[in-house]
Amino acid sequence: MANENIVDRAEEIKTWLVSWRRHLHKYPELSFQEKQTSKFIESVLRSMGILKLETGIGKHGIVATLGNGEAPVIAIRADMDALPIQELNDDEYASTYHGMMHACGHDAHTAILLGTAKLLVEDYEAGNLTGTVKLIFQPAEEDTDEQGITGAPYVLQSGVLDDVDAALALHMCPWRQVGEIQVNDGPSMANIDNFELTITGTGGHGGYPHQGKDPFWMMTYVLQGIYSLISRKMNPLDVGTISVGQIQGGTAMNVIPDQVKIRGTMRSYTDDVREQLKRELEQIAGVVHAFGGDYELQLEQGEPALVNDRKINNVIRQAVGTLFPNMNMYEEPFGMGSEDFGHITKQIPGAMFFLGCGFDDGIMRHLHTPDFKINEDVLPIGTALFTACAHRLLLDGGGK
């Protein structure tokens, strides 16, 4: 098999992997602002001899194509944007930009995909690559633009995935140690929908509450309905939740306002539960009519659930078993966070796996936190798995 020595080859380029990742970590850029990140990636790809590049996707995205253009066609995706977080780590490669940090591992994702590109170029030049591989360096996974769209929909709209048979991605997993992997068939990360509920009364003097219609009083019944929704209206076997994150109203201690706003988020694993949560929230809000109030409910639909294809997951499992037979594999969903790779898996059979990047130091680090960091020993492991999966998917006709 063309990639039988893939682990050794990935280890041989670890110095490159670390260098690329540290450069990206040192100079993070936010969603839709990845101009210099994109230039760096393009420069590295061209230095490998990859000339078939499509740039400017979603402003700064890059697609590199390897192969002869024949089927099957597979895509491997890495996101490359950072977060608006001030880094607290004191590594020499810590972020040099105030208020920006790679706190979700996208720098590692990108470095791993660059390493995969390097190994696949070697295989192609040796005549050991059958079919076509598209390497997707995607912008803006973390945030939306003024149209409320993240990077993945722009990749789909560009048409570069129209001929793709299977898509693959990975994510850093700080709750797992290096040498551990987490996979899951089916829904694995959540649909996300945010809401803003405005409750309107008439307000009045705090000393004479009976003379008005108090939206805060009405809100207490709405909150009871929201917090009992999951336990009393939803099927206990379904995965879904709703949380209030912000309540806003009033300007003075002795004045009852005429409006109060409740903002929050809903998470679910299926479209049926997603729609039920919306319907139930609308019904709960309607309770204010009984108290003489009114309401306006605004819903912002976010990312779809990440749904992993079982056949492609089996390719990942096979690659792990072959390359890393002692790797601990955990079979469970990734959580109630969102991932815009879900847009891609909704259109194309695909799968994402979570790869352990934790340290054996007893410190639990979390995604999206100022002290997030990765054990860089994960970089050649991710590179080897991506490369091996690419070969297996091509040989399997795209995992069909």
Sequence and secondary structure as in RCSB ss.txt:
>XXXX:A:sequence
MANENIVDRAEEIKTWLVSWRRHLHKYPELSFQEKQTSKFIESVLRSMGILKLETGIGKHGIVATLGNGEAPVIA
IRADMDALPIQELNDDEYASTYHGMMHACGHDAHTAILLGTAKLLVEDYEAGNLTGTVKLIFQPAEEDTDEQGIT
GAPYVLQSGVLDDVDAALALHMCPWRQVGEIQVNDGPSMANIDNFELTITGTGGHGGYPHQGKDPFWMMTYVLQG
IYSLISRKMNPLDVGTISVGQIQGGTAMNVIPDQVKIRGTMRSYTDDVREQLKRELEQIAGVVHAFGGDYELQLE
QGEPALVNDRKINNVIRQAVGTLFPNMNMYEEPFGMGSEDFGHITKQIPGAMFFLGCGFDDGIMRHLHTPDFKIN
EDVLPIGTALFTACAHRLLLDGGGK
>XXXX:A:secstr
 TTTTHHHHHHHTHHHHHHHHHHHHHS   TT  HHHHHHHHHHHHHTT   EEEEETTTEEEEEEESS S EEE
EEEE   BS       TTS  STT B  SSHHHHHHHHHHHHHHHHHHHHTT   SEEEEEEE  SS   TTS  
HHHHHHHHTTTTT SEEEEEEEEEEEETTEEEE SEEEE EEEEEEEEEE   EETT GGGS  HHHHHHHHHHH
HHHHHHHTS TTS EEEEEEEEE  SSTTEE SEEEEEEEEEESSHHHHHHHHHHHHHHHGGGGGGT EEEEEEE
E    EEE HHHHHHHHHHHHHH TT EEEES   S   THHHHHHHS EEEEEEEEE SSS    TTSTT    
TTHHHHHHHHHHHHHHHHHHTTTT 
